Amino acid sequence: MAQRRAVALWVVPNIEFVFAAGTSGRSRPRQIPDIPTWAVRDYGNRVGIARIMQVLDRYSIRATVALNSDICINHPAIIEEGCARKWEWMGHNQSNTRRLNEVSAEEEIQIIRDTLSTIERAAGVRPTGGWVLDCRKHGTRWTTCRRRAASMWPIGALTTISPT
């Protein structure tokens, strides 16, 4: 007789914001405004996220969202719908047009703090369990901001750290 076994599944959709007038972070900059890069992401925020919500609802899956805080300002309905579903919010910068690897350490710390504060104002809860970042550079600054854990993406693999 086959045994039933549990499987852990962590669903982490990235909900990101890109300004059409900003840089896309590509190695080869496109013309500004970068309409192709913006349009794909804007479609996700207008249509794609509703489809993701439908699928997650169908299977009673609660998401942990890697969130650009500019979504809170530009697409507040996404935050409202995520809160109604009891999603967990994880910081993932202000937008994808502001690159953390292009700012000083002091600016980076302020961006992290501002991101988390914006999410807290919009969602009613401050993210305490995560920040998506590249561990090759940002681990120390994350600890400076006194966060308890960060989900880090080193070369395609996910690890979670808990700074002391």
C-alpha positions as a Python dict, from the first residue, in 0.01 Angstrom:
ca = {
    (1, 'M'): (0, 0, 0),
    (2, 'A'): (135, 342, -98),
    (3, 'Q'): (204, 587, 183),
    (4, 'R'): (86, 945, 166),
    (5, 'R'): (369, 1190, 203),
    (6, 'A'): (366, 1562, 257),
    (7, 'V'): (543, 1798, 20),
    (8, 'A'): (644, 2149, 114),
    (9, 'L'): (574, 2408, -152),
    (10, 'W'): (675, 2772, -117),
    (11, 'V'): (505, 2993, -376),
    (12, 'V'): (689, 3323, -411),
    (13, 'P'): (556, 3539, -693),
    (14, 'N'): (760, 3848, -772),
    (15, 'I'): (531, 4147, -799),
    (16, 'E'): (751, 4417, -944),
    (17, 'F'): (721, 4772, -1068),
    (18, 'V'): (919, 4920, -1354),
    (19, 'F'): (892, 5282, -1463),
    (20, 'A'): (877, 5320, -1839),
    (21, 'A'): (1104, 5622, -1807),
    (22, 'G'): (1361, 5437, -1595),
    (23, 'T'): (1643, 5206, -1684),
    (24, 'S'): (1563, 4838, -1699),
    (25, 'G'): (1890, 4717, -1548),
    (26, 'R'): (1987, 4542, -1870),
    (27, 'S'): (2350, 4512, -1966),
    (28, 'R'): (2268, 4693, -2290),
    (29, 'P'): (2044, 4993, -2216),
    (30, 'R'): (1742, 5036, -2438),
    (31, 'Q'): (1595, 5360, -2556),
    (32, 'I'): (1419, 5556, -2281),
    (33, 'P'): (1131, 5522, -2230),
    (34, 'D'): (1184, 5145, -2230),
    (35, 'I'): (836, 5048, -2346),
    (36, 'P'): (906, 4676, -2418),
    (37, 'T'): (1044, 4613, -2069),
    (38, 'W'): (770, 4819, -1903),
    (39, 'A'): (483, 4668, -2104),
    (40, 'V'): (559, 4308, -2003),
    (41, 'R'): (570, 4399, -1636),
    (42, 'D'): (270, 4629, -1655),
    (43, 'Y'): (67, 4347, -1813),
    (44, 'G'): (161, 4129, -1517),
    (45, 'N'): (31, 4390, -1273),
    (46, 'R'): (-291, 4449, -1466),
    (47, 'V'): (-379, 4096, -1582),
    (48, 'G'): (-124, 3833, -1486),
    (49, 'I'): (-154, 3879, -1109),
    (50, 'A'): (-532, 3825, -1124),
    (51, 'R'): (-473, 3494, -1302),
    (52, 'I'): (-213, 3391, -1044),
    (53, 'M'): (-460, 3477, -767),
    (54, 'Q'): (-728, 3261, -929),
    (55, 'V'): (-500, 2958, -947),
    (56, 'L'): (-373, 3001, -591),
    (57, 'D'): (-732, 3043, -467),
    (58, 'R'): (-843, 2729, -651),
    (59, 'Y'): (-583, 2520, -468),
    (60, 'S'): (-594, 2711, -135),
    (61, 'I'): (-230, 2815, -164),
    (62, 'R'): (-111, 3113, 35),
    (63, 'A'): (173, 3308, -127),
    (64, 'T'): (474, 3488, 10),
    (65, 'V'): (521, 3781, -226),
    (66, 'A'): (858, 3931, -320),
    (67, 'L'): (726, 4286, -349),
    (68, 'N'): (860, 4608, -497),
    (69, 'S'): (717, 4872, -262),
    (70, 'D'): (623, 5100, -554),
    (71, 'I'): (343, 4848, -622),
    (72, 'C'): (183, 4975, -299),
    (73, 'I'): (167, 5324, -450),
    (74, 'N'): (90, 5244, -813),
    (75, 'H'): (-127, 4932, -779),
    (76, 'P'): (-287, 4941, -431),
    (77, 'A'): (-559, 4697, -539),
    (78, 'I'): (-293, 4425, -561),
    (79, 'I'): (-203, 4485, -197),
    (80, 'E'): (-570, 4486, -92),
    (81, 'E'): (-633, 4157, -271),
    (82, 'G'): (-316, 4001, -127),
    (83, 'C'): (-413, 4110, 226),
    (84, 'A'): (-759, 3958, 178),
    (85, 'R'): (-581, 3630, 96),
    (86, 'K'): (-351, 3664, 399),
    (87, 'W'): (-40, 3670, 184),
    (88, 'E'): (294, 3730, 348),
    (89, 'W'): (491, 4026, 215),
    (90, 'M'): (865, 4015, 160),
    (91, 'G'): (1060, 4323, 55),
    (92, 'H'): (1219, 4327, -290),
    (93, 'N'): (1335, 4688, -335),
    (94, 'Q'): (1127, 4990, -431),
    (95, 'S'): (1118, 4918, -803),
    (96, 'N'): (1315, 4727, -1061),
    (97, 'T'): (1437, 5052, -1209),
    (98, 'R'): (1631, 5139, -893),
    (99, 'R'): (1932, 4909, -869),
    (100, 'L'): (2080, 4845, -523),
    (101, 'N'): (2417, 4761, -677),
    (102, 'E'): (2436, 5119, -806),
    (103, 'V'): (2400, 5301, -472),
    (104, 'S'): (2625, 5350, -171),
    (105, 'A'): (2593, 5132, 137),
    (106, 'E'): (2421, 5414, 325),
    (107, 'E'): (2169, 5469, 46),
    (108, 'E'): (2103, 5097, 26),
    (109, 'I'): (2020, 5079, 397),
    (110, 'Q'): (1780, 5372, 359),
    (111, 'I'): (1616, 5213, 54),
    (112, 'I'): (1561, 4891, 249),
    (113, 'R'): (1408, 5083, 540),
    (114, 'D'): (1189, 5293, 310),
    (115, 'T'): (1075, 4984, 120),
    (116, 'L'): (969, 4804, 437),
    (117, 'S'): (793, 5115, 573),
    (118, 'T'): (596, 5163, 250),
    (119, 'I'): (484, 4800, 255),
    (120, 'E'): (384, 4835, 621),
    (121, 'R'): (172, 5145, 551),
    (122, 'A'): (-5, 4976, 260),
    (123, 'A'): (-47, 4624, 399),
    (124, 'G'): (-88, 4705, 766),
    (125, 'V'): (199, 4478, 863),
    (126, 'R'): (574, 4524, 839),
    (127, 'P'): (755, 4244, 657),
    (128, 'T'): (954, 4061, 925),
    (129, 'G'): (1046, 3741, 751),
    (130, 'G'): (1226, 3834, 438),
    (131, 'W'): (1398, 4044, 181),
    (132, 'V'): (1496, 3905, -157),
    (133, 'L'): (1854, 4000, -231),
    (134, 'D'): (2183, 3885, -372),
    (135, 'C'): (2384, 3741, -83),
    (136, 'R'): (2714, 3804, -258),
    (137, 'K'): (2685, 4172, -168),
    (138, 'H'): (2400, 4256, 65),
    (139, 'G'): (2402, 4026, 370),
    (140, 'T'): (2580, 4269, 602),
    (141, 'R'): (2354, 4561, 512),
    (142, 'W'): (2048, 4347, 570),
    (143, 'T'): (2174, 4273, 922),
    (144, 'T'): (2228, 4646, 973),
    (145, 'C'): (1859, 4699, 909),
    (146, 'R'): (1787, 4444, 1186),
    (147, 'R'): (1578, 4208, 982),
    (148, 'R'): (1556, 3852, 1111),
    (149, 'A'): (1586, 3667, 781),
    (150, 'A'): (1658, 3721, 417),
    (151, 'S'): (1578, 3503, 122),
    (152, 'M'): (1886, 3515, -89),
    (153, 'W'): (1928, 3405, -448),
    (154, 'P'): (2295, 3309, -498),
    (155, 'I'): (2355, 3202, -856),
    (156, 'G'): (2007, 3062, -900),
    (157, 'A'): (1971, 2873, -571),
    (158, 'L'): (1754, 2988, -281),
    (159, 'T'): (1891, 2995, 71),
    (160, 'T'): (1754, 3156, 385),
    (161, 'I'): (1975, 3315, 646),
    (162, 'S'): (1902, 3437, 995),
    (163, 'P'): (2152, 3707, 1098),
    (164, 'T'): (2262, 3705, 1463),
}
